[in-house]
Each structure stands twice: as C-alpha cells, then as structure tokens.
Amino acid sequence: MDKRKGKSIKSARGIEVGNAYKLDTLFEISYRAKMAVGRAENTLDSYRGN
C-alpha cells in the first residue's frame, strides 16, 4: 500500500484579512498622491468623474 497522501491543502487562513479602509478613503489617498506628483487638472477631473 502506498503511504503518500498527495498535496496537502490548507482549510483555513491563519490571519483574518479585512478592509481597514473604506473605498472612498482609499480614493482620497490616491487622489492626493496624484495631486502631489503634479498631475494636470484635466487628468484629476477625469479621476473624479470616474
């Protein structure tokens, strides 16, 4: 009889992964970073529009 079981599979994660930030907060962080880099006003307006 073969004693090998094959590849083992994890059934649960060790650490819970959750959203620490809301989507609006992440957008604001990204938007401010792009402003700091010096993106053009039209580009920033298109980010707001989307």
One Martini backbone bead per residue (centre of mass of N, CA, C, O) as a GRO file, in nm:
protein
   50
    1MET     BB    1   0.098   0.035   0.021
    2ASP     BB    2   0.054   0.371  -0.020
    3LYS     BB    3   0.160   0.655   0.193
    4ARG     BB    4   0.079   0.868   0.008
    5LYS     BB    5  -0.145   1.168  -0.003
    6GLY     BB    6  -0.039   1.424  -0.119
    7LYS     BB    7  -0.145   1.731  -0.142
    8SER     BB    8  -0.180   1.968   0.084
    9ILE     BB    9  -0.459   2.146   0.237
   10LYS     BB   10  -0.579   2.436   0.332
   11SER     BB   11  -0.872   2.532   0.529
   12ALA     BB   12  -0.738   2.794   0.670
   13ARG     BB   13  -0.669   3.092   0.787
   14GLY     BB   14  -0.459   3.256   1.012
   15ILE     BB   15  -0.542   3.541   0.895
   16GLU     BB   16  -0.738   3.802   0.893
   17VAL     BB   17  -0.887   3.968   0.615
   18GLY     BB   18  -0.940   4.318   0.597
   19ASN     BB   19  -1.092   4.626   0.576
   20ALA     BB   20  -0.944   4.926   0.682
   21TYR     BB   21  -1.076   5.072   0.434
   22LYS     BB   22  -1.248   5.272   0.250
   23LEU     BB   23  -1.292   5.355  -0.072
   24ASP     BB   24  -1.294   5.665  -0.034
   25THR     BB   25  -1.027   5.682   0.120
   26LEU     BB   26  -0.847   5.557  -0.099
   27PHE     BB   27  -0.908   5.769  -0.312
   28GLU     BB   28  -0.799   6.016  -0.159
   29ILE     BB   29  -0.510   5.918  -0.136
   30SER     BB   30  -0.460   5.891  -0.439
   31TYR     BB   31  -0.536   6.181  -0.525
   32ARG     BB   32  -0.324   6.330  -0.350
   33ALA     BB   33  -0.079   6.194  -0.480
   34LYS     BB   34  -0.133   6.303  -0.768
   35MET     BB   35  -0.117   6.600  -0.688
   36ALA     BB   36   0.179   6.591  -0.577
   37VAL     BB   37   0.304   6.511  -0.859
   38GLY     BB   38   0.140   6.694  -1.091
   39ARG     BB   39  -0.118   6.668  -1.218
   40ALA     BB   40  -0.347   6.747  -1.426
   41GLU     BB   41  -0.656   6.880  -1.407
   42ASN     BB   42  -0.794   6.696  -1.619
   43THR     BB   43  -0.707   6.433  -1.488
   44LEU     BB   44  -0.837   6.480  -1.210
   45ASP     BB   45  -1.126   6.512  -1.322
   46SER     BB   46  -1.142   6.221  -1.437
   47TYR     BB   47  -1.123   6.081  -1.164
   48ARG     BB   48  -1.384   6.203  -1.044
   49GLY     BB   49  -1.580   6.101  -1.274
   50ASN     BB   50  -1.519   5.788  -1.213
   0.00000   0.00000   0.00000
